[in-house]
Structure formats: C-alpha cells, structure tokens
Amino acid sequence: MTASAAAQPHAATVHAFLVRYFRAINDHDYPAYLRLFSRASRPGLSAAGFRSGFGTTRDSAATLRKLSAAGPGLVAATVTFASRQSPSSAPGHAACLHWRITVYLARTGHRFVVASPPDGYAAQHWSC
C-alpha cells in the first residue's frame, strides 16, 4: 500500500479486503470470490465464468495505490498488480499482464463488498 493510500480512512479494512480478493483468485476459490460481491453485483458471476477468467491466473505484487470516496457509501480502491495466466484466457493472449484496476466497494455492516462500477469503467492492462 502506498503511503498516501495508507493515510486514508478505511485503509486497513480495504487492505484486508484486497488480501481476501486476491487470495480467492489465486486459490481459484469461486465461493470465496463470490462472497466478496454485493448481491446486486453477483448476477453475472458464474462458476464457469470464474474458471474461464481466473482458472489459470496467479496474481502478484498487488499494491493499493489510491483510496477515494466514490459516492454515498462507496469507496474506490485503485490497485496495480501483475497476473500470469494461460495465454488463451488473457486479453491479447498474453501470459503476463500488468493491471491497474479500480475496485468499487460498498460498506455493509463492518465489511466491504464489491459494488458495480460506474458506467463506462474499464480496467487498464499492458504486457509484462
């Protein structure tokens, strides 16, 4: 986590969330991954889609770069990381990609869950 992200409210809670997020992906654990999403964000998250997208993925070097308010009750967490995967399951058929994503999180009780991103949002990626 960068120093500026660490200085933001909820930094420790968001960091703990991101650890669970990347662990679910790296462990190829669909049930754990699904639990990280709000009910409204789940309709497009099938087990088959998860296996297709993350079945060979191994993410590393995840760094929380920025935390900011994204609307009432929402936090935007900007993260960079590297992913290695079977080229057949990656954009551009790349075995290694660097990513910059923003995960939109909604507070529910004492934890965060992934909320739907705003219309037009797109993650950025480039080859390693």
Legacy VTK file of the C-alpha trace (Angstrom):
# vtk DataFile Version 3.0
C-alpha trace
ASCII
DATASET POLYDATA
POINTS 128 float
0.000 0.000 0.000
1.320 3.433 -0.824
1.752 5.977 1.976
-0.999 8.183 0.575
-3.453 5.254 0.454
-2.484 4.198 3.992
-3.355 7.669 5.270
-6.967 7.421 4.045
-9.951 6.370 6.157
-10.734 2.645 5.910
-7.251 1.832 4.536
-6.714 -1.146 6.848
-10.181 -2.572 6.155
-9.792 -2.147 2.392
-6.327 -3.709 2.523
-7.739 -6.736 4.373
-10.497 -6.973 1.763
-7.966 -6.912 -1.088
-5.943 -9.675 0.548
-9.090 -11.849 0.536
-9.894 -10.801 -3.041
-6.514 -11.791 -4.458
-6.347 -14.940 -2.308
-9.690 -16.104 -3.749
-8.383 -15.557 -7.279
-5.005 -17.199 -6.654
-6.616 -20.152 -4.853
-9.192 -20.445 -7.675
-11.855 -20.390 -4.951
-15.121 -19.346 -6.587
-17.278 -19.489 -3.399
-14.790 -17.226 -1.556
-14.690 -14.883 -4.559
-18.482 -14.720 -4.808
-18.822 -13.790 -1.109
-16.793 -10.633 -1.794
-19.509 -9.170 -4.029
-22.744 -7.412 -3.158
-25.893 -9.292 -4.130
-26.576 -6.652 -6.802
-23.141 -7.296 -8.351
-23.471 -11.091 -8.471
-25.804 -11.805 -11.413
-23.001 -12.085 -13.984
-20.637 -14.072 -11.734
-20.994 -17.726 -12.662
-18.652 -20.522 -11.613
-17.982 -21.256 -15.296
-17.129 -17.609 -15.959
-14.821 -17.535 -12.943
-12.998 -20.683 -14.129
-12.733 -19.285 -17.645
-11.373 -15.936 -16.485
-9.276 -16.944 -13.467
-8.773 -20.715 -13.779
-5.049 -20.386 -14.522
-4.433 -16.934 -13.041
-1.788 -16.178 -10.450
-1.712 -12.527 -9.351
1.253 -10.926 -7.593
2.666 -7.587 -6.487
-0.771 -6.147 -5.691
-0.414 -2.586 -4.408
-3.210 -0.362 -3.159
-2.357 2.937 -4.866
-5.279 5.194 -4.059
-8.420 5.315 -1.936
-11.136 7.851 -2.540
-14.824 8.439 -1.962
-16.860 7.324 -4.961
-20.311 8.397 -3.871
-22.545 7.900 -0.855
-21.283 4.817 0.967
-18.832 3.897 -1.802
-15.046 3.774 -1.790
-12.883 3.472 -4.899
-9.710 1.423 -4.377
-7.183 1.740 -7.199
-4.840 -1.246 -7.341
-1.950 -2.294 -9.556
-0.753 -5.885 -9.891
0.723 -8.426 -12.276
-1.106 -11.518 -13.474
0.286 -14.645 -15.029
-2.097 -16.995 -16.765
-2.581 -19.285 -19.679
-2.373 -17.040 -22.748
-5.630 -18.479 -24.055
-7.571 -16.917 -21.157
-5.979 -13.458 -21.251
-6.589 -10.291 -23.232
-4.302 -10.316 -26.244
-3.305 -13.881 -25.355
-0.546 -12.594 -23.045
0.993 -14.924 -20.472
1.801 -11.946 -18.231
-0.076 -8.682 -17.838
0.257 -5.637 -15.610
-3.095 -4.259 -14.452
-4.441 -1.039 -12.999
-7.970 -1.553 -11.724
-10.352 0.340 -9.518
-12.495 -1.793 -7.247
-15.655 -0.030 -6.106
-16.540 -1.066 -2.580
-19.736 -0.605 -0.581
-19.785 -0.781 3.199
-22.134 -3.410 4.578
-22.024 -3.712 8.329
-18.378 -3.940 9.374
-17.016 -5.009 5.999
-16.805 -4.018 2.374
-18.188 -5.818 -0.672
-17.592 -5.186 -4.362
-20.236 -2.917 -5.831
-20.945 -2.333 -9.508
-18.524 0.074 -11.202
-19.848 3.216 -12.839
-20.986 3.021 -16.448
-18.050 3.216 -18.815
-15.463 1.916 -16.335
-12.690 -0.212 -17.882
-9.617 -1.729 -16.271
-6.245 -0.947 -17.851
-3.702 -3.626 -18.750
-0.445 -3.922 -20.649
2.036 -6.718 -21.332
4.796 -7.502 -18.861
LINES 1 129
128 0 1 2 3 4 5 6 7 8 9 10 11 12 13 14 15 16 17 18 19 20 21 22 23 24 25 26 27 28 29 30 31 32 33 34 35 36 37 38 39 40 41 42 43 44 45 46 47 48 49 50 51 52 53 54 55 56 57 58 59 60 61 62 63 64 65 66 67 68 69 70 71 72 73 74 75 76 77 78 79 80 81 82 83 84 85 86 87 88 89 90 91 92 93 94 95 96 97 98 99 100 101 102 103 104 105 106 107 108 109 110 111 112 113 114 115 116 117 118 119 120 121 122 123 124 125 126 127
